[in-house]
């Protein structure tokens, strides 16, 4: 969501006649699009601002804006730590970027040091031709369908930084997808903090959206992220299974903990058994479905026994991808009152145990693909892999291969080797 917001900010600048500067020192405008999901990300923003302070001092005409969730969270307080910043703009206010910049350039009073953290419902209606999809392979595109979140997980800042849910009209979403396909997009990824809560004003759900977009000629892959277990309904699972291969057999379904006690303290709206029932329902309908999840390790009330339940969930589900983080207390969240009871060493040790077991599981899962032929949507060259092509299978597995190709091509590749994080293969030239 943050990457896609950056594409929108860049698109607004381009529409206003700005061009990309070759370096920060030559820029007239610098925007930091920030994330506040974890403390580390927030600290990164302030250290980056520290680096920009000297530049701003030497060129006071430079316009420096802080956008995104840190802007929303800090508001005017941000000026106390970084008084040289010119404006602060939350993620639901990015539509006002052009007018903010022109007011600053015209020297309007109050334009510098302005704060815009309004939750605008129309922030979700963004002109498609004003999104600069740089950094993405042209064949892949994000499409926002929902913004904000109506859940209240006790550790999470998103409901405060992004506001309550607002959904786009399904016809507008489909029109955007058709436009993208007309420009060469093969894969779209529908975005929302809780994307499976999508329901437009006419009551059309994500299941309807998947069905309708799977019919669009030329569209080869559909993904959606991030789903909430509570809204993973039977109707949605049925729609995924029935929509055919265009809907990719991969689902990211964050669980956060394997302990029902911790899940209750997190106010997740599901317990361990309910989560496992969803997994069973998904796998019954789609036996080849790859699964990803998120874990927070070291939540304040997490005991050794709770953590053991997280470890046992890893073995029970055998996820294909796991994003795991040590808990960090976030301002304004309900969990803040619980304190941060585990020491950083304890959290690090638990995280290390989880990641090491997951690495083994992932490697075993990936090794099962050796000898199979897969379809890879090529994203580009990966220099770390000795300039091999890199891309993803429909199951979201990363594949590296040598040979001639190009970003945006769909290549048939035979898998020859596997690690915990990727598959290596060779192109076969023809689809089986
Ligand atoms: S579902 Fe929970 S974790 Fe996800 S964005 Fe909403 S409040 Fe945050």
Boltz pocket constraint, residues with backbone or C-beta under 6 A from the ligand:
constraints:
  - pocket:
      binder: B
      contacts: [[A, 149], [A, 150], [A, 151], [A, 152], [A, 153], [A, 156], [A, 157], [A, 158], [A, 159], [A, 193], [A, 194], [A, 228]]
      max_distance: 6.0
